[in-house]
Amino acid sequence: MTPRFALLDWTILLVYFVVIAGIGPLFARKNKSTETFFVGNRSFPAWLLGLAMFATSISSITVVAYPADAYKTAYLRLLPAFMLPFGIYIASKVFLPFFRRNQCTSAFEYLEGRFGPGVRLYAACAFLFSQVFRISTILYLVSLVFEQMTGASPYMCILLGGAVIGTYTVLGGIKAIVWTQFIQAFVLWFGAILCLVTVVGRIEGGIATIVTTAWADGKFMLGDLNLASGELEPSPWISLRDKAVVMMFICGLMGWLTEYSSNQNVIQKYVSAKNPKEATRAIWICCLCSVPTWTFFMFLGTSIYVYFKLNPDPRAVAILTGADGAKAESILPYFCVSSIPSGLLGLVIAGILSAAMSASASSVNAISAVGVTDVYRRHMVKGRAERHYVRAARILSAASVLMMMGGATLFLNLSKLTIQDTGAKIASIIGGGLLGLYALGFLTTRGNSRAVGVAIACTILFSSYFAFTELGWVTQEWYMDAWGFSEGFAAWLITPIHTYYVGLFANLILFVVAYFLGGLFERRRKDLTDLTVWTQHITPAPK
């Protein structure tokens, strides 16, 4: 469909970009040290930081991929979101006090004191790799919006989108990012609500019709799409080889514990708060905003499904079935340009772009913080002036934007199910066992660099095997032809567990192997004061 962007729509977007871009230079001049550039001198109040954390979590993966997943499949992949309150409660009691007490800038500084510099470097590199994947996904999804809006080549969209995001992120430090995220949170909500109101208003019977129609079609089930039959099927409650309800909850809790123990995006925010009390309030504000918003965008996707079922559209059918290479992630942009009146369309698109820009800015800044603090300053160039490291941070930010643009092009060939499904698999494989590493550090007094090094090697081998099977490098036929295994045994070797659960088992492997080897390798106990829950001082962390 030919884009219907009117002059008013372009004007709205132009004003939005000018306002957001103008905040970057405003704070950039004040960034004369890494303490200012990365954590804003640890001066943020809870209300501002909480909304900034919310804006970070609500990326274009939420705004575009969640509606796409609900439109094409059902609600199975929403289940992990409901484990966020439990993850935050544990994090506020276990992880947050350690990072606040030690005045960390990077999430991985703790690991050096606990296990040594090599483990810190591994964790930092694992984080950097996963974040490049994340921002590549965000840019890919927002390029779909630009493609639908302008009719340009998706590769051109990635180039333009990366340039806009890169210009903003390289200019500003954490203060610029937090304040722009505060604005972007409200722009996002306004655009999303406007979109839902438009859908509901175009369906006779409104929300009641949406619920009854979607329920009859199984769109609210805790299930997924069978790629062979093209039908929605309920998921089992417990299974290691299939997507199962209980396992999705467990993986969700594991994911949120990983986020709040080792994700620089999150930790960089709550160590930037004025004090521990404000940090705790901030993460709860983020939770109270995030879970309803994720649910809202899933329901938006369901509503769009009902709308196009009642108002058949050949393009919408192609997106639902995947015909002609149509991707599910294009359904929300398509609905926007085909159904939302000119003049309002600019507001909706601004909301989608807000999600992409806020999450990308946070991730790029986190990549910069980890790259400079844990790698460049720690291992490569030591003892230079603060201005040198701030300049290095900006260069690394620009480099990460270029990698984001390159990675986004890879997703153009991924249309098997939805990016939400693909992303869940990749995130599970590349998790690196970081939660297991932090759990070992915080919750036990065992483990040293040698024990953890062996455990990391086991974790990498385990995760690599599943990466090879997903890529088709190791197949059932190979086991049968090269090794003479039976068909049933070869099939089990390819999928002993579902790919969604690789991260869960990787964390268990790292924890268990390091814990037991720690008892063998530890000849001399090191001082673990304030490094574990068992050896922390009774006095509270500094206010």
Sequence and secondary structure as in RCSB ss.txt:
>XXXX:A:sequence
MTPRFALLDWTILLVYFVVIAGIGPLFARKNKSTETFFVGNRSFPAWLLGLAMFATSISSITVVAYPADAYKTAY
LRLLPAFMLPFGIYIASKVFLPFFRRNQCTSAFEYLEGRFGPGVRLYAACAFLFSQVFRISTILYLVSLVFEQMT
GASPYMCILLGGAVIGTYTVLGGIKAIVWTQFIQAFVLWFGAILCLVTVVGRIEGGIATIVTTAWADGKFMLGDL
NLASGELEPSPWISLRDKAVVMMFICGLMGWLTEYSSNQNVIQKYVSAKNPKEATRAIWICCLCSVPTWTFFMFL
GTSIYVYFKLNPDPRAVAILTGADGAKAESILPYFCVSSIPSGLLGLVIAGILSAAMSASASSVNAISAVGVTDV
YRRHMVKGRAERHYVRAARILSAASVLMMMGGATLFLNLSKLTIQDTGAKIASIIGGGLLGLYALGFLTTRGNSR
AVGVAIACTILFSSYFAFTELGWVTQEWYMDAWGFSEGFAAWLITPIHTYYVGLFANLILFVVAYFLGGLFERRR
KDLTDLTVWTQHITPAPK
>XXXX:A:secstr
      HHHHHHHHHHHHHHHHHHHHHHTT  SHHHHHHGGG B HHHHHHHHHHHHS HIIIIIHHHHHHHS S
GGGGGGGGHHHHHHHHHHHHHHHHHHTT SSTTHHHHHHH HHHHHHHHHHHHHHHHHHHHHHHHHHHHHHHHHH
   HHHHHHHHHHHHHHHHHH  HHHHHHHHHHHHHHHHHHHHHHHHHHHHTSTTHHHHHHHHHHHTTTTSSEEE
 TTT  EEE  SS SSS  HHHHHHHHHHHHHHHHHH HHHHHHHTSBSSHHHHHHHHHHHHHHHHHHHHHHHHH
HHHHHHHHHHS  HHHHHHHHTGGG  GGGHHHHHHHHHS TTTHHHHHHHHHHHHHHHHHHHHHHHHHHIIIII
IIIIIS S  HHHHHHHHHHHHHHHHHHHHHHHHHGGG  SS HHHHHHHHHHHTTTTHHHHHHHHHH S   HH
HHHHHHHHHHHHHHHHHHHHHTSS HHHHHHHH   HHHHHHHH SS GGGHHHHHHHHHHHHHHHHHHHH SS 
   TTTSTTS  SS    
